[in-house]
Structures are given as C-alpha cells and as structure tokens.
Amino acid sequence: MKDESDMDMSLSSLVAQYPFLRPAFNIKQEDKIDLVCALFQDLTVPQQSKVLRDLKDRFNRACQCNPLAILPRELLIDMLSHLDLPSVQELMMVSRDWYHICQDPQVWRSMFEAQGWLIDRLAMDQFLQSDEHDSLPMQPHPFSSSAVQPRPIERSLGPLVISASRSIPRPSPGRRPQSQKKKRMPAPSSSLHQDPLLSSSSRRIDWCYLYQQRHALAVAWQQGRYRPYRFRSDPDNAIDQPLSSSQAQRERDQHNDSVYSIVLDPVHHLVFTASRDHTVKEWKFDQGMATLQHTYTQLHHGSVLSLDISPRFLATASGDHTACLVDRWQRQLVTTFRGHGSSILNVALDDECLFTCSKDKSIKCWSLTTHQCLHTLLGHRESVNVIRLHGDHLLSGSGDHTLKLWDKRTGACLQTFIGHERSIASIDMIDNWIVSGSSDQSIIIWDKQGHILHKRFGHPGLVRTLQMQYHNNRLVLVSADYTEKINLWDVKTGTLLHTFPRYYPGRIMNIRFDNMKIVLGIDTGDVVVYDFAADIDTRFLL
C-alpha cells in the first residue's frame, strides 16, 4: 500500500516516472474527464473504493484549510461582495485577517449597490477633485451601537417646539453629525486626521463609511426616528425655534395660506411649494436647513393648486383656469396655457408635453415646443381631480369614483378601474403598480390590468394625498388624511409598516417624500419636514 507521500504525487513527478503519460496532460479538459472515467471503470471494485476514499480524504483536508491561504484575494473579495451585512459582520469577528479583508472598499461598494441605494455622483466627483477637505475625528467602529442609532427626538402631541440645543450645525460641504466640528486644513499627513469618507490621502471614497451612513438612514426609517421642524428662511434659525427676523420677514418667507402642492428635487436639494396665496416658492433644503431661494408671485390670479417639474421646466395649475410653464434656469415665465372651462386641478410634466386636468371633466395634452393643445382626453363623468405620468401611460382619478389609464401619445383609454365608492382624491403609479386614495377612506392597490390586489382602511377620513416610491429596496407608500395620520405601507403586501405621530396644527394638504425626509404642506401655510437624516453624513447620498 502506498504511503501518503505517494498519494500526494504531483503531476510533474508522475510524468517523470511514466513519460508515456505526457501527451495525456495536453488534451482538452473535457477529454481529460472522459479519460479519468475510462481509467476508473477499468479498475476493480476494491481499487475503485480505494480511489473514492482517497478523494474523500483529500477533499476533507482541503475543506479544513483556511480559504485566505489557498484562494486569491480577488476571488475572496468577489465572494464577500455577495453576502449580506450580518454575514460580513460575523466574518469580521473570526480573525484579524478576515477583519482586514472584509474592510476592502469593493466589498462595501457592492453591498451598497446591492441595496439599491443611490449616490450623488456630482457631489462625489467634486469632492474627489478638490484640494482640501475637512479634518474630522475617526468614526466609531462600523455598525456599533453608537454608529447606527441616531438620538431619538422628544415626542409631543402638542404644537411643534424644538429646543435651541437640538439645532444642527451647518458644516461644509454637507450634513455631518453634531459631534464633528468643522476645521479647514491642508491635505492630511496621517489617516488619523482625515475626512472619514477618505480611505487615504489619495482621496478615494471609504465605501465602508458610506455604507455605515446609509445603513443608519435605513435604520432611522425602520424604527421611525426623525427630527420634525417647519421651513424657515432665516439661516441662523433653521430648526423651529424663536426667530430673530422681524414678523414682516417671517410672513414674507412663509406662505400666507394653505400649501396645496409640493414637489421635491433631491438631486439639487430643492423643494417647490404652491399655495392658496397665489404664489409658488422655491426652497433650498440641505444640511438640515431650509432657505427660501425664490418666490413666484405673478404666475396666477387664483390659488395655485398643483405643480410639477422636469429638469428644465416648472409647471403650475390654478383655480384661474390656466396653467403656466416656467423656465427653472432663468426663473422666467415661458407661456400660459388657456383652454379649460374651469379650475385646473392637477398637472403632470414630461420632456415633451404638459398634461392638465380640470373640473370641466377633461384632460388636455399641450406641446412644450409649440405650446398648442395636441389632444383632449374625454371619458370621465365628473371633475378630473388628479393625474400621474409613468412611462408611456397617463393615469387619472375622478369624482366619478373611477380611475382611467390612458396612452399618453394617442389619448386612447386603455383601462377603467372600478372599486372605490366615492371620489378619487390621490393616485400614483410605478411599473405595474397603481395606488389610489378616496373620500371613502380606503386605499386600493391595483395592477395595470385593473385587478384589486389590496384594499386597506387606514385613515379615518378622506385620503387626501399619497406617494409611492422604491425605498431601501422595497416599494413603499406614504399616505395622509387631513388631520390624523401619516401611514407608511408596504405596497406589495399591503402591510402597514409605521404610523407617524402629529407635531403641528392644521390639516395636511399634500405630502411628498424621498430617502431623507417626508415633507408636508399644511393649510396654515407651513411646510413641515420629518427629517430622518439628522446627525447622518449625507453629503453623497440621495
């Protein structure tokens, strides 16, 4: 019987002992398999058993080896990139070697992208190209309790009041935790005194740190932790606290009446609000602070009921029967659309057309190039309260209790949705999912074929406003009634995930959200923010 050294004979020594075998090692891999099988079948049963035992022993010894010693680093990193966070955390505790390989930026970048999280590439490019950066202390160990547990806010059922001690400093270039103070200095000589987003002085992004910050934001949403405050325009008083500006300045900054419509532009950190006071306001919301950028006062002679944006334009709709198109870059009126016989209740904008719906029961499609009406969509028997665009389709909700799905290019009605018992007040559409809210207190989740997937009663009154969006790799819905509740739902299962308490007087007129915040328009003229990104470094997050 051969000893272990004989069993571990290498191919080179085997060829040296049996030269006639050399051609066999130059054949294709598939042919080698056939040759091995043929040789195996030519053995006696005891010999076959011995070969199988030998292979089993070799396999067991290989499994007991440390993968770090036998696998290339590139292959290990690729394998780790497919793991979830708990698995990587466990590996980091196995040994010092495993800890270091788990810190590789490619592992964390792949995990970041696997979650469907987005980064602000423009801000990241500008940061990497700059010559200086802020000096910040080292961060806590990733995913320690202090790293992913933002401080809870003080909850109250009364009007919103935040103490001055809770204010957020205004760092640059982006929001950072309160404990970090801003200092300017030349490029660091040591990694112990560099920006935590940098993995070295060569200004490479530390994806582990970036994952940590985005994970903290996801945890804040899951556990319902946020900081609520109203929009102010005084830069020294971003949080809702006594203002140093005069009463006249406060009235000039805030809306004087109900905020009917809100649109968010998270890429440029902008919020647009439309009001019953006939104005539209553009706000800059960044680093936990809102500052008023511009007020449009000459667009309409009636309440501004709705607005929408594209990369170039801002569109508004009013009770004065008109819609306006504004150049966002120049902040100038482009044209005013006239043709409806009653109040225009909602607008929807894409790169080629503006769609408007009205109390006159019609929907109109306007060219952004010629400013002419291309076609009028008729079919609803009552006022068309709300419209939404997604891809090639237009969705409408009406006072006749129905929704309709249209081909936006031809104006053909593709589907009518019947299921609500009263007027439709709010709708949204993403991919094959459609959701609607009604004055019958219900929310219905549909597919595009008109099938009801879920019907939920989570509000005590009219479901005034809602929005659907992919969030943390899950399709979620935020809905609100006039006064009582703001609910967060899982669209695919119809499960109520969270109910947010009330912090403000007045009725909710509109609600919009992104990955950082929920923004509410109130009938008092206030714009209220539920900021989930307080104390989180969101410089490069969207």
N, C-alpha and C positions, 0 to 999 in steps of 0.2 A: 504493500500500500504506500502511495506517495505521501511525503510529509507536506506541511503547509507551504513550505517554500516552493515545492513542486507545483502545488495548486495555483500559486500566485505567479507562475511563469509568465513573463512578458511576451508580447508578440515577436519582438526582436530576437529574444533567446530561442523562441520556438522555431523561427525561421532559420536561425543559425544551426540548430540541431537537425532540422528537416528541410534542407534547401529546396526540395521539390514543392514545398508549400508556398513559396514566394509568389507565384502567379495568382494564387487564390486570393491574396490580400489586395490585389489590384483590380478586382472586379467590382461591379456596382453593388450598392448596399442591398438592393432587392435580391440580387443573385447570391450575396453572402447569406441572407436569411434562408434562401432555398437550400444552399449548401449545408448550413448548420442543421436544418431539419432532416435532410437526407442522411447526414452522418449520425444524427441522434437516432433515427429509425433503424439504422444498421447495427446499433448496439443491442446487447442482450438486455433483458428486463432488469437484472441486478445492476448492470452498468448504467442503465437509464436512471435508476433510483439513486445511484451514487452521484450522477451529474446533477440531478434535481436537488439533492441535499447540499451539494457544493454551492450551487447557485443561491439556495436559500441562505446559507451561511454568509456568503459574500454580500447579499442584499441586506441582511441584518446588520453586518458590520458597517455598511455604508450609511444606513439609517442612523446609527449611533454617532456618526461623525458630526462635528459642528459645521453647519452649512456655510458659516463665514470662512471656514478654512478650505472648502472644496468648490464653492461657487464663485464666479466672478462678481465683483461689486455691482457692475451694471445690471446683471441679472437679478441680484438681491433687491436693488432699488426698484426695478420694474415689478417684482413680486409684491413688495411692500406698498406700492402705489395703488394696488387693487384692494387693500384692506380697509376696514372701517376704523374709526377713531379708537374704540375700546381695544381692538386687536393691536394697534400700534402702541397704545399706552402700555399694554401688558408686555410687549416685546421690549420696550424701553426699560423695563424693570428686571429683565433677565440677567443682563450683564452690562459692563461698561462698553464693550464692543458693540453690542446690539443698540445701546443708547445712542452711540455716535452715528451709526449708520441710519438709524431712524430720524436723525436730525438733518439728513440730506434734503436740500431745498426741493428737489424733484419729487420726493415723496409727498411733501405737504402741498406742493402746487397741484399734483394730480388729485389728491384728496379734495382740495379746494374746488377744482373744476368739476369733479365728480358730483359735488353737491349742487351744481347748477348756479353757484354764486358768481356774481359779476364784479369786475374791477373797473375803475375809472382809468382807462389806458392813457388818456391825455394827461391827467394829473401825474400818473406814474412816469411817463416819458419826461415831463418837465422836471420832475424831482430827480430823476437819474442824470439829467443833463446839467443840473445846477452845480455850482462850485462850492456852495456852503450848505450846511444843514444844521438843525437844532441839536444841541447836546442834551441827551436825556439819560436818566439813570437806567440801569438794567431792569428789565421787566421780571415779574415773578415767573417761576417755572411754569411753562405752558400747561394749562388746564388744572392748575392748583385752584383751591377754593377761592383765593383772592383774585385769581386771573379771570374767572368766568362768572363771578357773582357780583354784578353791579349793585350798588346800595339801593335798598328799597326806598320809595318815596313815602312821604307822610300822606296817608289817605284821609279824606274827609268827605262827608256828604254835603257840606256847605259850599258856598262860592269858592272859586279857585284862589288860594293865597299861598304863595311860596315865600319862605323867609329869605332875607338877603344873603344869609350864609350858604344857601344852596345854589348860588349863581355859578355859572360856568365861565372860566376864564376864556379869553379869546386868543388861542395860540395860533401860530402860523407855521406851516401852510395849511393845517387842518385841525379838526377837533381832536383833542387828546385828553386823557384822564386828568382830573383836577390836581392830583398829587405831583404832576410833572410841570415844572416851571420853564418858561421859555428863556433860552440864552443863545446868543449868536457867537459863533467862534469859527476859526478856520477848520479845514478838514481834520478829523481826529487822528492822533498818533497812536491811539490804542482803542481796541474794540470795547473796552470797558466804559468809554465815554462817547459813544456814538449813538446816533439815532437807532432805536430798536428795529426799525424797518430795514436797516442796512446789515447785511451779513458780513461785510468787511469794508475797508476804506475804499474799495473799488466801486462802491455804490451799487451793489447788487441787492435786490429785494430779498429780505428774510421771509420766505413763504411760511415758515413755521409761526412767526409772529403774526403775519397777516391772517393765517388760518385761526389763530387764537382770538383775534379781534372779531372776525366774522362769526366764529362759533359763539362768542359772548353775546353778540347781537341776536343770534338764533335762540339762545337760551332765554334772553330777555323776552322775546316774543312768546316762547313756550310757557313761561312762568308768569306772563302778564306784568312785567316790570317796566315802567316807563316814567318819564317826568312830564307832567302836563303844565302848559302855560299858554298865554294868549300872545298873539303877534303884537309887538310894539316896534316903533321905528326909532326910538332913542337908543343909540348904540351902547350907552352906559347902563341900560336897563333892559336887557334882552329878556330876562325872566320876569314873570308877572309880579312886580313889586312897585312901591310908590315911585312915580316918575318925577324927574327934575324939570322936565319940559313943561311949558305952560299948558293950560286947558285948551287954548286955541290950537296949539300944535298937535295935541293928542287927538282932537276932533278932526284935524286936517289929515292926520295919518290914518286913522281908522275909518271904516265905513260908518255912515250915519244911519244905516237901516239894514234890513236882512241881507245876508250873504247867500245868494241863491245858487251860485255855481263856483266850483274850484277845479283847477287843472294843475297838475304837478309836472315839472320838467326836472327830474332828478339828475340828469346829466349836467345841467347848468345850475343846479341848486336854486331853481326858480319856482315860485308859486304864483298863479294868477287867480284873482278872485273877482267875481261880478256881483253887483248888489242892486237892491231896490232903489238905492240913492242915485241911480243913473250912471254910475262910474264903474270902471274896471281898474284894478290895481295890480301892479307887478311887484312882487316881493323877492328879495334875496334871502334864502334860508340856508344858513351854513354855520357850522361850529356851534350849534345850539342857539342861534340868534337869528331873528328876522329883521330886516331893514327894508324900508319902502324904497323902491327904485323909481317908480313912475306911476302917475295916475292919469288915466284917460277920462276926460270929462266931457268931450264934445262929440262922442260917438252916437248917443241916443238921447231922445227926449222922453223916454219912459224907462221902466225897470229893465235892467239887463238880466235876463232870465237864464241865459246859458252861454257858455263859451267853450272853445276847443282850440288846440294849437297843432301846428305842424312845425318842422324845423325852420320854416321861413315865415309862416303867417300865424296870425291870431284871428279867430272868427268869433263874432258875438251875435246874440239874438235878443230881441227886445219886445216888450209889450207895445211898442210904437209901430208894429207890423213890419219892421225892417231888420235886416242882418247886415253886419259890417265886416269887411276884410281889412286887416291892419298888417302892415309890414313890421315884423318884430324887430328887424335890424335897425330900421330907421325910426320906428315908433310913429309911423305916419299912416293915416287912413288911405287905403288904396281905392276902395269903392264901397258903395252902399247898395245892397240888393233890395229891390222892391217888387212885389208881385203877389204876396199873400193878402188875403182879405181880412185877417185877424191877427192876434198876437202870435209871434213866432216863439214857440216854447222850448225848442232844442235845436242844436246844430251839431254836425259831425263833419270833420275835415280830413281829406287825404291829400295826396300830392297833386291831383288833377282837378278835383271837384269839391264843392261845398254842398252839403245836404242840409235842408231846413225842414222842420215840421211845424204845424200850426194848428190853432183852434179851428181853422177852416176845413179840417179833416184831410188835408193834402200834405204831400211831401214833395219838395222840389229839389232838383239837381241843377247846380249852377257851375259853369265853367270858370276856373280860376284864370284862364287866359283871355277869353272874350267877355267874361262877366255876364253872359247870357244864360237864360234858363234852357237847359238841354232837354229835360222832360219832367213831367209832373206825374207822381205816383198817386193813384186813387184806389180806394178799396175799403178803407176804414169808414165806419158809420158814425163815429164821434170824433172829437178832437184827438189829434196825434200828439201824445204827451212827451214821448221820448224816442230817440233813435240812437243806434250804435253801428259803427262800421267795423268789419273784420274781414280782411282779405277781399274777395270779390262779392261779399254779401253785405246787405244792409238789413238791420233788424229794427222793427218799430213796435211800440206799445201804445195802446189807445184807450180812451174812455169807453170803448165798446166791449171791454173785457178781453180783447184778443191781442195776440202778437202776430206779426207777419214777417216772413223772411223774403227779401227781395234780391234779385240780381241787380247789383248797383249799376251795371253798364247798360242793360237793356230796359230796366224798370219792370221786368216781369215778376209777378208774385209767385214765389216757389212753394211756400208753405204757410198755412194759417194754424196757429196754436190756440187751442181752446181748453181752458182748465180753471181759470180764475172766475170768481163770481161777481167781482166788482172791477172798477177802473184800474188800469195798469199805471203805476207811478214811476217805476225804475226797472231798468233792464241792463244786461251786459252779455257779452258773447266772446268766447275764446275757443278756438279749434272747433270741436264738435259739441261743446258745452254751451248751453244757454240758460240764463237765470233771470227770473222776473219777480218783482215785488209789487204788491197790490194793496188797495184800501180794504180788501177782505182779510187783512192781517197775515196773509200767507206769503211764503216764498216757494216758488216752484223751480226745480232744476230739470231741464229738458235736454234731449239730444236734438240735432238738427232735423230729424225726421218727424218731430212733433210728439215723441213719446215722453210721458212724465216719468222721470227717474226717481225724484224725491219731492215730497210736498211737506213743508215744515211751517209750524206756527210758533215763532219765537219772539214775536212782538205783540204788545197789547193794542196796537193801532196800525194806522197806515205805515207801510214800509216805504218811507219817503225816499230813501237813497241807498244804493249799494254799489259795490265794485268787486270784480273778480280778477284774480291775478295769481300767477305762479309765484310761490313764496317758500323759500327753504325746501325746494324740490317737491312741493306739494301745491296743488291748485286749491286756493282758499278764497273765501268770500267774506267781505265785511259788509254788514247791513246795519241800518239805523232807522228807528222810528222818530217821531217828532221830539219826544221828551225823555223816554225811559231808558232805552237800552241801545248799546252798540255791541253787536254779536260778531264773533269770528267763527266761520263754518269750514269744515272740510267738504269741498264740492262733490268729490267722487263718492263719498259715503253718506253725505247729508248729516254728519255728526257736528253738534255744537261744541266747539273747542274751548271757547272762552267768552265771557261777558265782561265788558269793561264798565266800571262804575262811572257815575256822572260827577263832573267837577265844576259845573258852570250853570248859570241861569239861562233861560231861553230855550227855544226849540231848535232842533237840528234841521237845517235845510239841505245840506249837502255834505258828502263825505268822500274823501279820496285818501289813498294810502300808497306807500312804496315800502321798500325794505327797511327804511329808517324810522318811519313815522306814520301816524294817522292824522289827517288834517280835517277839521270840522268847520263848516260855515254855520253861524248861529243867527237867529233872527234879531238879535240885539246889535248886530254889526260886527261882532267879534269873530276872529279866526282863532280857533283853539287847536293846539298841537299836542298830541301824545307822542313824546319823543322817546323811542326805545334805544336810541344810540347815545344817550347821555353817558359820559365817562368812558366812551369807547373811541379808539383811534379809527376814524372813518375816512381818513384822507384819500384812500384809494379804493373805497368800497362804494358800490351802487346798490 
